[in-house]
C-alpha cells in the first residue's frame, strides 16, 4: 500500500501574526482588548526594526526609574549574567517579597544615591 499525501491549500497554512480564535471561543474577561487579525500585520510592519537601538534621553531613563512599580509602559531589559548571580538575585527577591524588576529598580536607585548622582 502506498501512502497518499494530503493536498495543501492556502487556508491550511499558518501565517505568523494572523492567528485568530475560533468563532465559538469565549472572550477573556478584563480590560485587555483583542486586536483584529487584519490589523496585526499593519502594526507589526509599522514598527521599525532599529527602534530598539535608538538611544534614550537621560530624562526618559530617570522618569522610568522614578515610576512606581505597577505603572504601565514597561520595556524589556535584556542582558546576560552569571548563573550564581542570577540565583542570588532571585533568592534575595523572593525572600524579601519583591519582584525582580522592583529589586533592580531599588538597587539602581541606591547605587545612584551612593554615587551622588
Secondary structure as GFF3:
##gff-version 3
##sequence-region A 1 117
A	DSSP	three_ten_helix	10	12	.	.	.	ID=ss1
A	DSSP	alpha_helix	37	46	.	.	.	ID=ss2
A	DSSP	three_ten_helix	51	53	.	.	.	ID=ss3
A	DSSP	alpha_helix	58	66	.	.	.	ID=ss4
A	DSSP	alpha_helix	83	95	.	.	.	ID=ss5
A	DSSP	alpha_helix	100	115	.	.	.	ID=ss6
###
